[in-house]
Amino acid sequence: LYTRQGFGGLPVCMAKTQYSFSNDPAAKGAPSGFTFKVREVRVAAGAGWLIAVCGDMMMIPGLPTRPAFYEIDIDPDTGRVVGLS
Protein backbone atom coordinates (compact mmCIF):
# COMPACT_ATOMS: atom_id res chain seq x y z
CA LEU A 1 0.00 0.00 0.00
CA TYR A 2 2.70 2.51 0.98
CA THR A 3 4.70 1.66 -2.14
CA ARG A 4 1.69 2.40 -4.35
CA GLN A 5 1.26 5.72 -2.54
CA GLY A 6 4.90 6.68 -3.20
CA PHE A 7 6.31 6.01 0.28
CA GLY A 8 8.10 2.73 -0.53
CA GLY A 9 11.56 4.29 -0.59
CA LEU A 10 11.35 5.88 2.87
CA PRO A 11 13.59 4.63 5.70
CA VAL A 12 11.95 2.66 8.52
CA CYS A 13 12.00 3.73 12.18
CA MET A 14 11.39 0.80 14.54
CA ALA A 15 9.17 1.73 17.51
CA LYS A 16 9.91 -1.08 19.99
CA THR A 17 10.84 -1.77 23.59
CA GLN A 18 14.18 -0.43 24.82
CA TYR A 19 14.75 -3.54 26.94
CA SER A 20 15.56 -6.02 24.19
CA PHE A 21 16.64 -6.30 20.56
CA SER A 22 13.40 -8.24 20.08
CA ASN A 23 9.94 -6.75 20.55
CA ASP A 24 9.50 -8.78 23.77
CA PRO A 25 10.56 -6.73 26.83
CA ALA A 26 10.98 -9.95 28.84
CA ALA A 27 13.67 -11.24 26.42
CA LYS A 28 16.50 -9.19 27.92
CA GLY A 29 19.78 -8.40 26.19
CA ALA A 30 20.44 -9.84 22.76
CA PRO A 31 18.16 -12.86 22.29
CA SER A 32 18.39 -15.02 19.18
CA GLY A 33 16.02 -17.20 17.20
CA PHE A 34 12.97 -15.00 17.73
CA THR A 35 10.31 -13.80 15.30
CA PHE A 36 10.03 -10.02 15.24
CA LYS A 37 6.35 -9.07 15.28
CA VAL A 38 5.21 -5.78 13.76
CA ARG A 39 1.79 -4.67 15.00
CA GLU A 40 1.25 -1.90 12.42
CA VAL A 41 3.12 0.37 10.03
CA ARG A 42 2.49 4.11 9.97
CA VAL A 43 3.73 6.74 7.56
CA ALA A 44 5.30 9.95 8.87
CA ALA A 45 5.37 11.77 5.54
CA GLY A 46 6.52 15.10 6.97
CA ALA A 47 9.40 13.47 8.84
CA GLY A 48 10.21 11.30 5.84
CA TRP A 49 10.03 7.78 7.28
CA LEU A 50 7.81 4.80 7.97
CA ILE A 51 7.22 3.74 11.58
CA ALA A 52 7.04 0.01 12.32
CA VAL A 53 5.14 -0.23 15.63
CA CYS A 54 6.27 -3.41 17.41
CA GLY A 55 4.61 -4.77 20.53
CA ASP A 56 2.30 -3.05 22.97
CA MET A 57 3.20 0.64 23.21
CA MET A 58 1.56 4.02 23.29
CA MET A 59 2.60 6.46 20.58
CA ILE A 60 2.74 10.16 21.35
CA PRO A 61 0.80 12.33 18.94
CA GLY A 62 2.50 14.54 16.41
CA LEU A 63 2.84 18.26 16.75
CA PRO A 64 0.24 20.65 15.35
CA THR A 65 0.95 22.55 12.14
CA ARG A 66 0.90 25.85 14.04
CA PRO A 67 3.07 25.78 17.21
CA ALA A 68 1.44 27.08 20.42
CA PHE A 69 4.15 29.68 21.01
CA TYR A 70 2.49 31.88 18.37
CA GLU A 71 -0.42 32.36 20.79
CA ILE A 72 1.71 33.15 23.88
CA ASP A 73 2.56 36.76 24.72
CA ILE A 74 3.04 39.19 27.58
CA ASP A 75 0.34 41.78 28.22
CA PRO A 76 2.25 45.11 28.22
CA ASP A 77 -0.24 46.71 30.62
CA THR A 78 -0.18 44.03 33.30
CA GLY A 79 3.06 42.16 32.62
CA ARG A 80 1.13 38.88 32.74
CA VAL A 81 1.67 35.99 30.36
CA VAL A 82 -1.37 35.42 28.14
CA GLY A 83 -2.32 32.62 25.76
CA LEU A 84 -1.39 29.63 27.92
CA SER A 85 -4.92 28.35 28.49
Contacts in CASP RR format, 6 or more apart in sequence:
PFRMAT RR
TARGET T0000
AUTHOR 0000-0000-0000
METHOD contacts of the structure
MODEL  1
LYTRQGFGGLPVCMAKTQYSFSNDPAAKGAPSGFTFKVREVRVAAGAGWL
IAVCGDMMMIPGLPTRPAFYEIDIDPDTGRVVGLS
2 8 0 8 1.000
2 10 0 8 1.000
2 41 0 8 1.000
2 43 0 8 1.000
2 50 0 8 1.000
3 9 0 8 1.000
5 43 0 8 1.000
7 43 0 8 1.000
7 45 0 8 1.000
7 50 0 8 1.000
8 50 0 8 1.000
10 43 0 8 1.000
10 48 0 8 1.000
10 49 0 8 1.000
10 50 0 8 1.000
11 48 0 8 1.000
11 49 0 8 1.000
11 50 0 8 1.000
12 49 0 8 1.000
12 50 0 8 1.000
12 51 0 8 1.000
12 52 0 8 1.000
13 44 0 8 1.000
13 49 0 8 1.000
13 50 0 8 1.000
13 51 0 8 1.000
13 52 0 8 1.000
14 52 0 8 1.000
14 54 0 8 1.000
15 51 0 8 1.000
15 52 0 8 1.000
15 53 0 8 1.000
15 54 0 8 1.000
15 57 0 8 1.000
15 59 0 8 1.000
16 22 0 8 1.000
16 23 0 8 1.000
16 54 0 8 1.000
16 55 0 8 1.000
16 57 0 8 1.000
17 23 0 8 1.000
17 24 0 8 1.000
17 25 0 8 1.000
17 54 0 8 1.000
17 55 0 8 1.000
17 57 0 8 1.000
19 25 0 8 1.000
19 28 0 8 1.000
19 29 0 8 1.000
20 26 0 8 1.000
20 27 0 8 1.000
20 28 0 8 1.000
20 29 0 8 1.000
20 30 0 8 1.000
20 31 0 8 1.000
21 29 0 8 1.000
21 30 0 8 1.000
21 31 0 8 1.000
22 31 0 8 1.000
22 34 0 8 1.000
22 36 0 8 1.000
23 36 0 8 1.000
23 37 0 8 1.000
23 38 0 8 1.000
23 54 0 8 1.000
23 55 0 8 1.000
24 31 0 8 1.000
24 34 0 8 1.000
27 34 0 8 1.000
36 54 0 8 1.000
37 54 0 8 1.000
37 55 0 8 1.000
38 52 0 8 1.000
38 53 0 8 1.000
38 54 0 8 1.000
39 53 0 8 1.000
39 54 0 8 1.000
39 55 0 8 1.000
39 56 0 8 1.000
40 53 0 8 1.000
41 50 0 8 1.000
41 51 0 8 1.000
41 52 0 8 1.000
41 53 0 8 1.000
42 50 0 8 1.000
42 51 0 8 1.000
42 53 0 8 1.000
42 59 0 8 1.000
43 50 0 8 1.000
43 51 0 8 1.000
44 50 0 8 1.000
44 51 0 8 1.000
51 59 0 8 1.000
53 59 0 8 1.000
71 83 0 8 1.000
72 81 0 8 1.000
72 82 0 8 1.000
72 83 0 8 1.000
72 84 0 8 1.000
73 81 0 8 1.000
73 82 0 8 1.000
73 83 0 8 1.000
74 80 0 8 1.000
74 81 0 8 1.000
74 82 0 8 1.000
75 81 0 8 1.000
75 82 0 8 1.000
END
